[in-house]
Amino acid sequence: MPRLRIELTSWPRRSLVLTDTPRPDCPDCEGFGGTQHHYGDPETGEYAGTDWEPCHCWNENRRWLLLPLPRPSRWLRRHRPGRDPWGPDRNSDEPPF
């Protein structure tokens, strides 16, 4: 049985997608979807990075497009409500209290 959730994505276009999630009772990954393997530099022994090994209990690339979202108009992107009136792009003669 798939474990699905709704997710907001921004690439390649803002949209809502239905995506698979890791099995919460998986004995291999314990619900995290994979295992991290830290490795070090063989010469110095210092930390050099982490490899990610995905688990067999889910497919991180399985997703279905539900709803493409419209792009906000240029006016809305410039004039967002709730902005700070004393911010760097606004001028006000009123005191802030």
C-alpha positions in Angstrom: 0.0 0.0 0.0 1.5 3.4 -1.0 2.1 6.1 1.6 1.3 9.3 -0.3 1.5 12.9 0.7 0.9 16.3 -1.1 4.0 18.4 -1.6 4.5 21.9 -3.1 7.3 22.0 -5.7 8.8 25.0 -7.4 10.7 23.3 -10.2 10.2 23.1 -13.2 6.9 25.0 -12.3 5.1 25.8 -9.1 2.7 22.9 -8.5 1.2 20.5 -6.1 2.3 16.9 -6.5 1.4 13.6 -4.9 4.6 11.9 -3.8 5.5 8.6 -2.2 7.0 8.5 1.3 9.2 5.9 3.0 7.5 3.0 4.9 7.5 4.1 8.5 8.0 0.5 9.9 10.9 -0.4 7.5 13.5 -2.4 9.4 16.3 -1.3 7.1 15.9 2.5 7.1 13.6 2.9 10.2 11.3 5.2 8.1 14.0 7.7 7.0 14.0 6.4 3.4 17.7 5.6 3.2 21.0 5.3 5.1 23.8 7.8 5.4 27.4 6.6 5.1 30.0 9.1 6.3 33.5 8.8 4.9 36.8 10.4 5.6 39.9 11.3 3.7 42.3 8.3 3.7 45.4 10.4 4.2 44.3 12.7 7.0 41.3 10.9 8.5 39.3 14.1 8.4 35.6 14.1 7.5 35.2 14.3 3.7 31.5 13.8 3.0 28.4 11.7 3.2 27.0 9.2 0.8 23.2 8.5 0.7 22.0 5.1 -0.1 18.2 5.1 -0.8 16.1 2.2 0.7 14.2 -0.3 -1.3 10.9 0.6 0.6 10.2 3.6 -1.5 11.0 5.4 -4.8 12.0 9.0 -4.2 11.3 9.8 -7.9 7.7 8.6 -7.9 5.4 11.6 -8.1 2.3 12.6 -9.8 1.2 16.1 -10.8 -2.0 17.2 -9.1 -2.4 20.9 -9.8 -0.2 23.4 -11.6 -0.3 26.6 -9.7 -0.5 30.0 -11.4 2.4 32.3 -11.1 1.7 35.4 -9.0 1.4 38.6 -11.1 4.3 41.0 -11.2 2.3 43.6 -9.2 1.7 41.1 -6.4 5.3 40.1 -6.3 6.3 43.8 -5.8 3.5 44.9 -3.5 3.2 42.0 -1.0 0.8 42.7 1.8 2.2 42.5 5.3 5.5 44.1 4.4 7.3 46.2 7.0 6.3 49.8 6.4 9.6 51.0 7.9 11.6 48.6 5.8 14.4 49.7 3.5 12.1 50.1 0.4 9.4 52.2 2.2 9.5 55.7 3.6 7.2 56.8 6.5 6.9 59.9 8.6 5.1 58.1 11.4 6.9 56.9 14.5 7.2 53.1 14.9 5.2 53.0 18.2 
